Amino acid sequence: MIAFVRVAGVKPGKTGAALAFAKEMATYFKETQKRELEVLLPIGGAVQRVAWSARYNDLTELESVMNKLTSDPKYWELVNSASDNFIPGSFHDAIWKTV
C-alpha cells in the first residue's frame, strides 16, 4: 500500500479559505477519482499548514490518478483559484510505503 501526502504552507490570515479549498478539493477528488482524500491539520509544530493524504495499492495506481488529475482542466481551475491562500514554494509531497 502506498500513502501519498501533500503538505502546503498557508499564508497568515488565510487558514479559513485554505481549509475550505482543501475540503473542496477532497470532494472533487472523491467525485472524479472515486477514492477518499483526507484533509489534515497539524495540532503542533508549524500550525499554518494543511495536508491531503490518499492511499493507493501501488505506484502504478498513484501515477494513473496523478496523470488524470494533471490533465483535467477543472482540477487546474480549482488549484489556480486558491493560489492566494498558500505560500509559494511551500508545497511538499511525500510518498510512503505502508509496513
C-alpha positions as CSV (number, residue, x, y, z in Angstrom):
1,M,0.0,0.0,0.0
2,I,1.3,3.5,-0.9
3,A,0.4,6.6,1.1
4,F,0.7,10.0,-0.7
5,V,0.8,13.1,1.4
6,R,0.9,16.7,0.1
7,V,1.6,19.5,2.7
8,A,1.2,23.2,2.0
9,G,2.1,26.3,4.0
10,V,-0.9,28.6,4.5
11,K,-0.5,32.4,4.3
12,P,-1.2,34.3,7.5
13,G,-4.9,35.1,7.8
14,K,-5.9,32.6,5.1
15,T,-6.5,29.5,7.2
16,G,-10.3,29.5,6.7
17,A,-10.1,30.0,3.0
18,A,-7.3,27.4,2.7
19,L,-9.3,24.8,4.7
20,A,-12.4,25.5,2.6
21,F,-10.3,24.9,-0.6
22,A,-8.8,21.7,0.9
23,K,-12.2,20.3,1.6
24,E,-13.5,21.4,-1.8
25,M,-10.5,19.6,-3.4
26,A,-11.2,16.4,-1.4
27,T,-14.8,16.4,-2.6
28,Y,-13.8,16.9,-6.2
29,F,-11.2,14.2,-5.8
30,K,-13.8,11.7,-4.5
31,E,-16.2,12.6,-7.3
32,T,-13.7,12.3,-10.1
33,Q,-11.3,9.6,-8.8
34,K,-13.7,7.5,-6.7
35,R,-11.5,7.5,-3.7
36,E,-11.0,9.3,-0.4
37,L,-8.7,12.2,0.1
38,E,-8.2,13.1,3.7
39,V,-7.7,16.7,4.8
40,L,-5.3,17.1,7.7
41,L,-4.4,20.0,10.0
42,P,-1.4,19.9,12.4
43,I,-2.0,20.1,16.1
44,G,1.5,21.1,16.9
45,G,4.7,22.5,15.4
46,A,4.2,24.8,12.5
47,V,0.4,25.1,12.5
48,Q,0.0,27.3,9.4
49,R,-0.2,24.2,7.2
50,V,-2.8,22.0,5.6
51,A,-2.2,18.5,4.2
52,W,-4.0,16.0,2.0
53,S,-3.5,12.2,2.2
54,A,-4.6,9.4,-0.1
55,R,-3.8,5.7,-0.3
56,Y,-3.1,3.6,-3.4
57,N,-2.5,-0.1,-4.0
58,D,0.8,0.6,-5.7
59,L,2.9,3.3,-7.5
60,T,1.2,2.5,-10.8
61,E,-2.2,3.4,-9.4
62,L,-0.8,6.6,-7.9
63,E,0.7,7.5,-11.3
64,S,-2.5,6.8,-13.1
65,V,-4.5,9.1,-10.7
66,M,-1.9,11.9,-10.9
67,N,-2.0,11.7,-14.7
68,K,-5.8,12.0,-14.8
69,L,-5.7,15.0,-12.4
70,T,-2.9,16.9,-14.1
71,S,-4.7,16.6,-17.4
72,D,-8.0,17.8,-16.0
73,P,-8.8,21.5,-16.7
74,K,-11.3,21.7,-13.8
75,Y,-8.6,20.5,-11.4
76,W,-6.3,23.3,-12.5
77,E,-9.2,25.8,-12.3
78,L,-9.6,24.8,-8.6
79,V,-5.9,24.9,-7.9
80,N,-5.4,28.3,-9.5
81,S,-8.5,29.8,-7.7
82,A,-6.9,29.1,-4.3
83,S,-3.3,30.2,-5.0
84,D,-3.6,33.3,-2.9
85,N,-4.2,31.2,0.2
86,F,-0.8,29.4,0.1
87,I,2.8,30.3,0.5
88,P,4.6,30.0,-2.9
89,G,7.1,27.1,-2.9
90,S,5.7,25.6,0.3
91,F,4.1,22.6,-1.2
92,H,5.9,19.3,-0.4
93,D,4.9,15.8,-1.5
94,A,5.9,12.6,0.2
95,I,5.2,9.0,-0.9
96,W,5.3,6.4,1.8
97,K,5.1,2.6,1.8
98,T,3.0,1.1,4.5
99,V,4.5,-1.7,6.5
